[in-house]
């Protein structure tokens, strides 16, 4: 494989990333409940001027540490409170992760860096999961960066222990502040299994090595405690117990209950790494490459134990595996670097996505058995995918260019799906209209309540400054209505459109409907009030 120009490769990658990000941020509203909740937490911290304890709906929010919220605040300090500015944070984190992932190749394979380095960001970005995830306001990309920082430190510790272990400690500390002790899952194996992956390298003195790893763990813990101790004191007893127990030992103990099949990730990973897993030359190269060199062993020494741990934890989501993705991309790039640079390949693997996707978009508007929004899908984007997918079966490209073209084709597939599917679906998730109404009501001093558990869906979008009272059960509902006859109650009706007067504000919401009820109307209609007990 011919060495690629780093500058040219990065410029073309930035153009693809910027184009796809523009489509996603332009079309997709903030997704409830996660994105709206996290930005509501950042908004409440900003509005309160309290950057120590996260808050949601007026109460300390213990489910996530504050690092992502702090980064959003840094951006807002420059731009002012802005949805777009906050949504650019994960995009920037993604770009740094692509850059650092490629840089890790230079440390793992310094003699082959010119062949491996240019492939890594394209392989990482060109996987379908990363392609869809990289603009979401989530904590996992931040965890990816902290893991990369810690891995760089582990490799540096082989030759410069003080500098290396300091980086490891910094990575662990920031990882805890990003998402909690889960950062240890991808970091500790790199330290513990060093005698295996350092084969062929200069071996450190192992007692000193593990002592350095322990010191890095203490440093990371100390960095996290610099926030956790004062936050626990300021947030009260319940919050203190939650961040010191619920985010660490308590969460781990309750997670090893095997409520979900342990093998789930073995099924999900191949889907998350489409289309690369379909390319036969990759697996041929993998068989030839084996696990002989220290760089490959380093990747496997982290991926395999971490995958076992994640599989044992009962709560499973695809995004939990993201910290392992840079190492997976590095493995793929290392194996592909063994291919003959003169051997030309057809980038047909992306066609496996484009052709069925294009056919589905063409057929969907004509199917009568599905939801109403199917008829609003624009089939033009199906034609675009069919044409691009067919072209992929005709070109013959050298492996390096084949990787780049495939990643571009996957990005085209993602963009086409957004352009075709998001416009008819967006009204189900866009809470801006209802949020503006709630803002006006709060400005007039009218109390608000939500039937059921409230996840902060409206606080950022409506720039709300007062609490929305969550009401669980008949007694709290009746008590609140009687105490707040001038208030308004939000009800989430799941499923078909509710039987409610036409003059009430309503909007579609995640397959159901949101209806804003004046409290007085419900107080005058006991039958309808009793019927609400099954909603929310």
N, C-alpha and C positions, 0 to 999 in steps of 0.2 A: 504494500500500500504506500503510495507516494505521500511524503510529508505535505501537509496542507499549510497554507499561509494562515497564521494565527489571526492576523489583523483582518484579512478578507473574510475568514470564517466567522469571526465575532461580529463583524458588521452585518453580514447576511443573516446571522442568527438574531441579532438585535432587531432587524427589520421584520423578521417573521414574528418574533415575540411581541413587538409593538403593534403589528397589524392584528394579531389574534386578540391581544389584550384590549385593543380599541373596540373590536366587535363585542367582546364579552361585557366590558364595562358600559358600553353604550346601550346594549339591549337588555341585560339582566338586572333587574332590581335587586336591592339587598334581600337576601333570602331569609325568611323567618324559618326556624326560630334562632338559629345560631348567629348568623351575621348581624341581624337586628339586635340581638341580645348583647353581643360583644361591643358593638358601637354604642349601645345604650349605657353600658358600664363605663366606657371611656367618656361619654358625654356627662354622666352624673359625677364622675370624679372631677372633670373639668369645671362643671357648673358649681360644684361645692368648693372648689379650690383645695381638695383633699387628694393628694397624689400618693398617699401612703396606703390607705385602705380602699380597695375597690367597692363600689356600691351599685346595687341594682334595685330600683323601685324603693329607694330610701333605706335599704337594709344592707349591711355588709355582705359582699358577694365572695364567698370562700371557694368557689368551684375552680377558679383559675388564678394563678399568680399574676403579677401586674406588668411584666415586661412588655407584652404587646401593647397594652394600654399606654404605657410610658412612650413607646415609639410613636403611637398615634398622637399623643400630646406634643411631642417634639415637632411633628409635622404641623399640627394645628397652631403651635406657637409662631410658625412662619406664615401660614396661609390663612389663619382663622379657622373656626369650626366649619368643616366642609366634608360632605360625603365623598366626593371624588378624591380629595387629598387623603382621606383615611383609606380608601380602597386602593390607592397607589402603594401603600405600605407593603402588602403581600407581593405585589408585582416587583418591587425593589428587592425584597427578600429573596424572591425566586431568582432574579438575575444574579445576585451575589452567590446564591447556592450553586448556580450553574458555573460561575467563575471559579469558586473554591473547589468544586468537584473536579474540574479540569486541572486545577493546580495540584490537587492531590496525586494525579497521575505522574507529575514531575518528581514527586518524592518517592512514590512506589516503584517507578520504573525509569530512573534517570537516563538510562541508556536507550530507552525506546520512547521517550517523552514526545519526540517530534511526530511519531506515528499514532500514539494513543491519545495525547492531549486534545487534538482537534475533534476527535470522535465523541468524547465524553458528553459535552453539553448537548449535542444533537441527539444522542441516544437517550439522554435523560428527558429532554424536553419533548422528544418525539414519541414517548410512550403515551398511550391514551389517557391514563389516569392523571399524570402530571399536566398534560395538555388541557385538561378540564379544570384542574384544581388550583392552578397557580395564581389566580386572581381572587380567590375566596378569602374573606377575612376570617382566618383560622389561626391556630397556634402552632400547627405542625411544621410549617415552613421555617418558623423561628427555631423549632427543635432541630430541624435538619442543619441549620447553620451552627448551632452550638455543638452538635455532634461532630461536624466537620472541623470546628476549631479544636475540639478535644483530640480528634484523630491526628491532626497536624502536630499537636503537642506530643502525643505518644511517639510518633516517628522522630520528632526532634529530640526527644529524651534519650534516644540511642546514642547521640553524639554530644548533646548539650543538655545534660540533665536538669539544670536549674531553669533554663529557659523552657525546656519541654514540659516539665511538670507544672510550671507556672501556667502555661497555656492550657494544660489539661484541667487544672483547678479552675481556671477562668471559664472554660467551656462547661464544666459541671455546674458551677455556680450560676452561670447565665441560663443553663438548661433548666435548673430547678426553678429559676424565676420565670422561665418561659412556660413550662408545663408541669413542673413538679419532679419528683424523684425518678420518673420514667426515663430521664436522660441516662441513668446508669445502665439501662438495658443495652443500648448500643455502644457504650463507652467501656464498661468494665471488661467485656470479653477481650478487647484489644490489649488490655493490660495483663489479664490473667493468663492468656494463651500465648504470650510473647515467646516462650521457649520453642513453640512450634513454628510460628510464622517468621521468626528471625533466622531460619536456616539459610546459610550462605552469607549472612551479614556478620558484622563484628558483634559478638555476644557481650552484653553487659554483665556485670556481676549481679547474679539474680537476687540475693538478699537486698542489695542496694536498690535494685530495680523495684522490687515490691514495696520497699520502704518509701521510695519516691512516689509510687502510685498511691500509697496510703496517705502520704503528705498532701498529694493533689486532692484526694477525696476530702481531707480535713479543710483544705483551702476552699474548695467548692462549697462545703457545708457552711464555713464561716461567712462566705460572701452571701449565701442565701439568708443566713440568720441576721445579717445586717439589715435586711428588710423585715424578716419574719418576726423578730422579737419586738421592735417598736410597733409594727402593724398589729401584732397580737395584743399588745397592751392597749393600743388605741381602739381596736375593734370590739373589745369586750370578751367575756368568757366563752360564749358560744362560738364566736369567730375564731378565737384563739385555739379552742379544741379542734375546730374544723381544719385549720391550716396545719396544725402540728400532728394531728392524728388522721383526720379524714383524707388529707392529700398525700399521706404516706402509708403508714402501717395499716390504718383502717381500710383504705382503698385496696391495698394489696391483699389483705386477708379476705375481704369480701369478694375479690375478683377470682380467686382460685376455686370456684364452685362448679366449673364445667357446665354452666347452663347452655352454652353454645358448643357445637362440635369442635373438638381440638383441631380437626383437619380443615377447617373452613378456609384458612389462608392458603392452603395448598391448592384449593380450587380458584381462589380469587387472584393469586399472583399472576398466573398466566394471562388472565383477562386484563389485569392492570398493565401488563407489559406487552400487550398487543401494540404494533404488529411484529415486533422484533422476534418474539418466540416462534413465529411461523417461518423464519428464514433458515433453510437447511444449511447453507454454508456456515452460519454462526455455530451450529451444533457440531459440525465437522471440525471447525477450528477449536471449539471447546474440548473435544476429545483429544485433539493433538496437543493443546496447551496444558491440559491436566492441572495439577496443583503443585507443580514442581518449584516455581519461583516464589520468593518471599512476598511479592506484591499480591499474587493470587491467594496465597495462604492468609495474608492479612485480611483480605476481603472475606474469605470463607470463615476465618476465625471469629469474625463479628457477625456475619449474616446468619450462620447456622445456629449458634447458641441464642441469639436474639430472637430468631424466628421460633425457636422452641419455647422461649419464655412468653412471647406474645401469643403463641397458640394455647398455652396453658391458662392465660388470663381469659376469664369468661366473656368480658366485654370486648367485642371485636368490631372494628370498622377499618375499611381499607386505608384510611388516612393514618392510622396508627403505624403502618409500615413505612411511611415516607422517610424517616431517618435512615432506613436501609437502602433507599433507592440510589443515592450517589455511589455506593459500593457496588451495587448491581450494575450500574452503568459502566463503572470502571472495569468490572469483570468482562462485560460484553466488549468494551473497547480493546481490552488486552487481547482477547481471543481474535477479534476481527483484525487486529494489527498483524496477525500471522498470515493473513491471506495474501496471495500474490497480487501486487498492485496493478499488474497488467491484466489480470483476469476480470472480464467485464460481466456484470450481473444485471438482470432486469429487476427493477424495484417493484415487482409484482405484489410483494407482501402488503403494501398499502392498498393495493387494489381490492384485497379481501375486505377491507373496510369500506372503500369508496363505492364499489359496485353494489353491494347489498344496501348500503345507506342511500345511494341514489335511487335505487329501485323502490325502496320503502317510501321515500319522499314523493315519488311519482304516484304511487298507488294510494297512499294514505288519504288524500282528499276525496277519493271516490268510494271509500269504505263507509257503509252506513251503520255498521254495528257498533262503532266506537263512540267516544264522547263528541260533543258538538264542535269542539275546537279543531278536530281533525280536518273538517271541511275548510278551515282557514289557512291550512298549510300551503305555502307557495311551491308548486311542483317545479318551478324554474331551477331551484337549487338542486333538485334531483337530477336534472339534465346536466348541470355543471359537474356533479360528482360522477355521473356515468361517463362523461367525456374524459374527465381527468383520469378516472380509473382505467378506462380502455387504453389511454396513452401509456400508462405505466407498464403495460404488458408488451410494449413495442420497443421502448428504449433499452439500450444496453450501456451500462455505465461502469466505470471502475468502482471498487468497493467504497472508497471514501466519499465520492460524489453520490453513490447510491444511498448511503446513510443520510446525507443531507437532503436529497430529493424525497426520500421516504418520510423524513420528519416534516418537510414542507407539505407533503401530501396529507399527512395526518392532521396538520394544522388547518389545511383547507377543509378537510372533512369536519373538524370541530366547528370551524367558522360557518360552514354551510348548515350544519345542524342548528346552530344558534340562529342564523338568519331565517331558517324555515320554521323552527319550532317555538322559539322564545316569544315572538310577537303575539301569537294566539294564547300562549300560556302565561305571559307576564301578568295580566290582570288578576290571576289567581294568587300572586305573590307580592304584588306591589301594594304596600300599605300606606303609601303617601296620601291618598284621598282621605282615608279615615283618620290618619294622623293629623292632618290639617284641621279637621273638625274637632278632634280632641284638644288640640292646642287652643282653638278659639273658645271652647267650653271652659278650659282651665283658666284662660285669661279673664273670663267672666266670673270666676270664682265658683263654678259648679263642680261638685265632686264627681269622680268617676270610679267605676268598679268593673271588674272582669269576672265573669262566672267561670270558676275553675282555677287552674294554676296559671298565673301570668308569667310570661318569659321575657318581658321587657320589649315586646315587639314595637311599641309606639314611642318610647321615650326619646330615642335619638331622632327618629324621623319627624316627630312632632315638636322636638325641642321642649319636651314637657319638664316642668320644674316641681311638680307635686306628684304625690303617690297615686297610683291606680290600685284600688283595694281589691285584692283577690278574694273571692267568696267561694268557699268549698262547703257545700251542704246546705240544707234548707234553712236551718236556724240562722247562720250568718247572713244568708241572703235576705230573709225577712227582716232581721234586725237592721241591716244596712238601709234597706228601702224605707223603713219607718223613720230612721234617723236622718235620711237624706232625701226628702221628697222632691227636692229640686235637682237631684243628681241624675246621672245617666249610667245605664248598665250595658256593657258590651257582652253579647252572647255569640259564641261560636257554634253554629249549627252544622253538624257534620252530615254530609250527604245531600239530599234533595233540598230545594229551596224551601225555606220555612214558611209556615202560614203566619204572616205578620202583615200589618197594615202597610199599604203602598207608600204612605207618606213618611215612613221611617227610613233613615239612611241605612243602606246596606251595600255590601260589595262581596263578590266571590272571594273565597279564601281557601286555598289548598283542597279543592274538591268539594268544599261546603260553602257556607255563607256566614258573614259577620253582619249582625244587626245591632244597631244602637237604640236601646229602649229608654225612653224617659221614665224615670222612677214612678211618676204620677200615673202614667198609663198602666203600669203593672199593678200598682196599688188599687186601681179601680177595677181590675180584671183578675180576681182570685183564681179563676179557672186557668187562664193563660199562665199565671204565675206558678201554679202547681205543675203545669206542663214543662216549665223550664228546668225542673229538677233533673231531667234526663239529658239536658244539654250541657255544653261547656266542657 
